[in-house]
Amino acid sequence: MSHPHDDTDPIEHDPTGMRALLGSLPDPGPMPADLVARIEAALAAEAAAAADTDLDQALLAAAAPVRVDADAQRPGAGALRPSEDPDDDLDDRVVPLRRRRRSSWHLVAVAAGVVGVLGIGGLVVETLRPGGLQASIGMAEDSASGADSAGGAAAPEAAGGGARTLFAEDGSLGVVVLGSGRRYTAAGLATEVRASLPWDGTGREPTTAPSGSESKGARPDRETAYGPLSSADGARACAEGLGVPVADTVVVDLADVDGRAAAVLVATTAEGKRRVWAVSRSCTADAPGVLTGPVAVP
């Protein structure tokens, strides 16, 4: 339903509620520095290419096709003259080797779109960037570094491309819940965890802005699909059932173990020592459902 516009009101009407929705989102923080550098480099490259295109056009205009008349072969006939017939001497035409590039305004529009998307989705970007609770438990962004530090051990095969989904992160509980769909084995669990979940060598690092409790809006549907371990509260309760101290941080990866749906729980002490369990996805404080573990993570 639309509303008449009130010219005396400095703020336009918001019939869709979009302004209120966006205003309720937390401050996403500054744009990542590497993204700013890439945008600036792309704009500089586009400007240089536009300058080259202008030079090509100038050379093309200066290189008009010419032909030699039979009369020009006679003494005193004069110098060469430009062709008067546009269809003559097609082989003499000069064509620039560089294709005309798109206007730099196209790139500017793309850059503006990227900035807009980051403004709205900055919370998601900030959550997945190194920082917050993931940094405090030593998780890096590049899994390859974890594989290298594990002596070259290969990460277990991942279903669906192996992309990690962040189900829950709660700084007050010290819990991160991921869903990778990886295929672990009970026999090689410690080595596979060390290779696939990218830890650093120190364990915990201080967090400048710990996250708050997770939203419970979508929790019922998620727990129906993945079990109680898909929530931060459920992961901490499972860790309690395994005897993990409250001071330890906990990472849960909803994955497969020996071909069955399970969860891998890693507990990290303040000194950086880690233990791993494979448990049922129905793990609770009273019934942890241990499949294997605890095993020390090298």
N, C-alpha and C positions, 0 to 999 in steps of 0.2 A: 504494500500500500504506500503510495507516494504522499508527500506533504508539500503544501505550498512553501516556496522559499521566502524567508523573511530577510529582506535586504538590510534591516536594522540590526539583525543578529550577527555578531562577528564570526560566529561558528555556524557552519552549514548544518542542516539537519542530517541525521544519520539513520535513515529508515532501515537499513540492513543490519545495523548494529556492528558493522565492521570496525568503526573507530574505537568503540568500547572494547571489542575483542582484542585488537592490536594493542590498545593502551594497557590491557591487563597483563601482557607478556612482560617478562623481566628484561632488563637491559642486556642485549646480546654481547656488549663489549665491542672493542675495536675490531675492524677487519683484520684477518691474519696477515702478517707482514709479507709472507711469501706470495700471497695472492695479490697484494698491492704491487709488489715488484714485477709480477708477471703481467699485470694490466699495463703498468707504465712502460715496460719493455715492448709490449705489443703495440701500444700507441706510437712509440718512437719509431718502431720498424715500419708501421703504416705510413707515418709522415715521410720517412726516407723514401719509401716506395713511390709515394705520390710525387715527390720531387723528381725521381727518375722518370716517371711517366710524363711529366711536363717536358723534360729534356727530350724524350723520344718524340713527342709531338712537334717540338721545334725542329728537330733534325728531319722529320718527315716533310714538314712544310718547306724546308730549304732544299730538299733533294727532289725537285720537280723533274719528271721524266723529260728527256730530250731525244731528238732524232736527227739524223743527218740526211738532208735532201741531196738529191743528185746535183742540184745547182751549187750546193756548197762545196762540191769537189772541184769546181772551176776556179781558176785564179781570180781573185778579186771578188769572189761571191760573198765574202763576209764570214763572220764567225758562226758557230753552231747556234741554233735558235730553238726555243721550246716547242714541243709538239702542239699543234693547234687542234688535232683530232684526239679526243680522249680515248678512242679505241685503238690508236696506233701504239706500237712498241710496248705491248703489255709486259714483255719480258724485262723491260728497263725500269719498271716501277719499283720503288723502294718501299718495303714493308717493314715496320719495326718488329724486332724479334721479341720484344717484351709485350705480352698482352696487357691491355689496360686493366689496371687493378680496380677493385671496388673502392668507392669513396671511403675515406677515413671516418666519415660520419657513421658508417655501418658499424665499425668497431667501437666507436664511442657509445652507440646505442646498446651494443652487447655488454660493454663494461658497466653501463648504467643499470642494465637488467641484473647483472651479477650482484651489484651493490644492493639492489632492491631485494633480491632473494635472500642475501645474507642478513639484511635487516629484519626480515620476517622470520627466517629460519635460523637465526643466529644461536638460539638456545640449543638446537640439535647439534650444530657445528661445534659449539663450545663444549658440549658434553662429550663428544667423541674426540676432541683434540687432546693432546697430552696435558694433563692438569686435573683438577678436581680429585675425586677419590681414586681414579685410575692411576694418576701419577703417584698418589700416596702409597699405593701398594706395588709400585714399580712396574706398571704396565707401559710399554712403549708402543708407538704407532706402527712400526714396521716389524712384522713377524719374522722377516729374514734375519734381523739382528739376533733374535732369540735363537734361531736355528744355528747360526754361526757360532754363538757362544756355547752351544751345547755340543761342540765337537763335530759339527756337520750333520747331526742327526736330522733326518727328514721328518717333517710334520706329518701326522696321520692324514689319510685321505679324507677330504671333506665333501659332504653331500651338498648339492646346490651351489657349487662354486666356493664354498668355504667362507662366505662373508659373515662376519660377526654381527649379531643383532643385540643391541643393548636393551635388555628387558627391565632392569632396575639398577639404580645406584643410590645408595643412602649413606651419606657421610656420617650421620649420627650412629648408625649401626655398624659402620665399617664393612659394607657389603656391596659387591658388584655382581650382577647376574647377567650372563651372556648366553646367547643361543647360537652356536656355530654349526651344529649338525655334524661335527667331525666324527670319525670312526676311530675310537681308541681301542686298545687291547689291555686286558688285565695284566698280562705278563710284562708289557712294556710301558705301563701307565706313567711312571715317573719320568722316563726319558721323553715320552711323547708330549707330556704336559710341558716340560722344559723347552721343547722345540716349537710347540704350536702356540702356547700362550707367551707372548714376548715380554719376559721379565728383564729388569736390569740387574746389576750385580749387587745392589745395596739393599734391596727390599723396600722398606718404607721411606718416603721422603715427606717433608712437611708440606701441608696443603694451605695455601693462602685463603682459599674461599671454599670450604667444604660445602657440599650440597645438602639440601634439606631432605625431609622425608618424601618418598615418592607419592604421586597422585594415586588415589584408589579408584578412580573413575573406571578404568578399563581392566581392573584386576580380576573381577569374576570370570570374564570370558577367557582371559589369559590363563588363569589357574585351571579352568576346565580343560583347556587344550594341552597345557604343559605340566600341570600339577602345582602343588604348593611351593615348590622351589623356584618358580618363576617370579616370586615376589621377594623383596628384601627381607620382610618379616619371616617368611617361610624359610629362606636360606639361613638366617641367623638361628632359627629354631632347630633346623637340621644340624647346624654346627654345634649347638648346645648338646644335642643328643649324641654327637660324636666325641664330646668332651673337649671341644675347642674352647680355650679361654676367651672371655669377652674382649680382652685387649687385642686379640689377634684379628687381623683383617681377613675377610673371606671372599673368595671368587668362586662362583659356580658357573660351569659351562654345561648347558643342556645339550647333550650329544648322544652318541651311541658308544657302548662298551661291549665288545665281543658280539656285535651284531644286534644288540637289543637296546631299546630306548632307555637311557639312564642319565645320570648327572655326574660330573666330575667336580669335586669340591676341593679347593686348595686353601689351606690356612697358612698365613704368614705372620711370624712373630715380629716384634719390634726390632729384633736383631737381624731380620732377613731370612731366618730359617723357615723352610716350608715343608708341609706334609700334604699328601694328597690321598683322597678316598674316591672310590667309585661307589655310588649309592643309587638306590631306586629313586625315581622321580617323586615317589610318594613319601619320601623321607620326612620325618617329624622328630620332635624332641623325644617322644616316647617310643617311636619305632623308626630308627634311622635307616633300616634296610640296607646294611653294608654289603656290597658285592666284593670289594677288595680294599685293603688298606688298614691302617695308615702306612704309607710308603714315603720315605724322605725324598724330596726333590733335589737332585744334585745342583 
